[in-house]
Structure formats: structure tokens, C-alpha cells
Amino acid sequence: MDLSIFNLVLAGVLATMASYTDLKDELIYNKHVFPFLLLGVALAVVQQRYDLLLSGGIVFAFYFFIYAAKNTLAKLTVMLGGIPLPGDEEPIGGGDVKLSVALALFIGHIPVLAGTVLASILLLVIHGVKIWRATGSPVSVLYMATAKLPSAKPVAFGYLLGPMCVLVAVYQYYFY
């Protein structure tokens, strides 16, 4: 499967914009993502890359489950001994879902899902080091990783999600 450099550049532009706004405001704006969603669909049809349309559907189903099944995930977290997210907080934001689908329309579902795993690991390391330095105890990192840290609050995820997905796409299509 050959990936157009144009698709990769567009995915990089979207990832950069989303990273900036997610770091600055902790939001990924619809006014940035929706044009890329429409452009991704149009580009996939023009390029006759219907697999990219299917990739968008696969990623949407994966992320929508995480986004919509917050009650199920909260119950699972409690059953496994963790502390669920407080109140009405979401495990993943709607902007992250839209960003992932838009990226999948440009680079496919494999780089997006692999980028999600890499972004999650990197986020765990970054915040684990912060907690370790704040508490002075490596055990607190384990508490954070298992969601047993009572003061844990959701953190921005999109600022790592986009760049990791693009990096995986570059590696997969051009170096692998």
C-alpha cells in the first residue's frame, strides 16, 4: 500500500494544529478538524483509496467505544481495583476521536492505532516522572498507572496523539 506524500503532509499539518491547540487550550477545535475530515474523504475518493475510508470507520468505531462506553469503563476500573474518573469527565475527549478519524483518512488505521499506543506509553512516562519527582516514591508511579492515585485528573492526550500517528506512518510507509 503506497502512501502519497501529500497525504502525509496534510496529516502532519493537522497533527501540528491539533497539538498546538491541545497544549494551549486543552481543546481540539472543530473548525480545525472538520475541514480535514471533509478533505480526507474527498481525497480518498479522488485517489480511489477506499481502504482509507474503511480505516476511518475502523478508527471511529474503536475510539467511539472508548468515548461512549465511559460507564462501562468506569465499572471495569472499579472491578479491577482502580478509581474511576470523577463526575462527568470523559476518558477521552470528542476532539481526540475526530482527530484520530481525520488522521486515519490520510494515513490509515494501523499508524493511528499504533500511534495511540505509543502516545499512551509516552504520556504514562511523562506523567510518571512528574509524579515520581513530586512524591519522591517510585511506588506512586504504579498507583498512577493502575488508576489508584486519588488526585489523578485527566490530561491532554491529543498533543501526543497526532505526532505519534504521523511518526508511525512515516516509519511504516517509508522506512519499513
N, C-alpha and C positions, 0 to 999 in steps of 0.2 A: 504494500500500500504506500503510495507516494504522497507526500505532503507538500503542498505548494508553499513556497517561501512567503507568498502573500498572506496565506492563512496564518502562518507563524508570526508574521509581523503584526497582523491585526490582533491576534491573541496576546501578543506582548504589549500592545498599546492598551488593550482592555485591562490586562493584569496590572499595568503600571497605574492607570487611573484608579482602579479599584483599591489598590494597595495604598495609594496616597490618601484617598478619602476615608478609607477604613482606619488608617492610623490617625488621621487628623480629627475626624468626627465620629468614629466608630459606626459609620453607616456606609453602605454601598448604594449609591443613588440609582433610582430607576431611569433617570434622564441619561445616565451613562450606559446602563446595561441594555435597555430595550432597543436602542438603535443597533447595537451589536447583535442582539438576538435576531432582529429582522435581517440584518446584513448577512449573518451566518446562514440563515435559512435560504436566502436568495442566492448566496454564493454556492452553497451545497447543490442547489438545483441547477444553476448555470454550469457548474463543474461536473455535473452528473455524479456527484459523490453522495449517493443516497445512504451510504453507510454512516456518514456524519449526521444525517437526520436521525437514524436509528441510535447513534451514540448519544445524541441529545436526549432522546427518550429514555435510554438506559440510565443516564446520569440523573435525569429528573426523577425517575422512579426511586433510585437509591437515596437521593437527598430529600425527596419529599417524605419518604418513610421516616427518616430521622427527624425532619421538621414537624410532621403531623402527628407522629406517634409519641409525643412528649409524655403523655400519661403512662403509656406502656413502658417507655424507657425509664420513667421515674419509679414505677413499680419494680422493674427489674433491678434498678440500682439499689432500692431498699432491700429487696430479696437477697442481693449479693453483699449486703452489709454496708453500703455506701449511703451518702446523704444526697437526696435529690436536689435539683435546683430549686431555690426558694420562689414561692409565689408564681407569678406569671412569666418567669424568664424562660426563654427558649434554649434548647441545647445547641441550636444552630440558627442563625438568622435567615430571613427570607432573601436578603441580598446575597448571601453565600450560595443559596440554591440557584438563584438566577445567574449569578456569575459562573457557577460550575456548568450550567446548561449552555450558556453562551460560549464558554471555552470549549466544551465538547463539540459544538457545532463547527468549530475551527480546527481543532486538533485531535478529536476522537475521544472515546470514553476511557481507554486504557491510560493515557497520560493524566487524565483528570482524576481517576480513581487512585492511581499510584501517587500522584502529586498530593492527594488528600492524606494518604498515609504518611508521606514524608513531612508534610506541613504539620500533621498532628504530633509526630515524633519530635520535630524541631521545636514546636510550641511547648511540649512537655519538658524538653531540655532547658529552654529559655526560662520558663517559669519555675522549673525545679531548682535551677541555680539561684534564682532570686529568692525563693523561699528558704533554701539552704543557707544563703548568706544572711537572711533576716533572722532566722531562728538559731543558726549555728548547729543544727542537727540534721544529719542525712536521713533520719527516720521521717522527718516532716515531708520529704520528697515522696516517700512511699505513701504517706497519708494523702498527699495531693493526687498522686497517680491513681489511687483507688477511691477517690472522691470522698474521703473520710475527714478532710480538713474542714472544720465548721465555718471558717471565714472565707471559703472559696467563693469566688464570684466569676461569672462568665467573662472571657476575654475575647478581644477581636481575633478573628480567625482568617478573614479574607485577605489581610495584608500578606500572609504567607501562602495562602491557597493558590492565588493566581500565579505568582512567580514560580512556585514549585511545579505546578502543572506545565508551565511553559518550559522549564528546565528539563523535565522528564520528556516532553515532546521533542526537544532539541536532541537529547541523548538518544531517544528511541529511533527517531527517523534519520538522523544524520551521523551518529557515531556507533550505532549498534549493528 
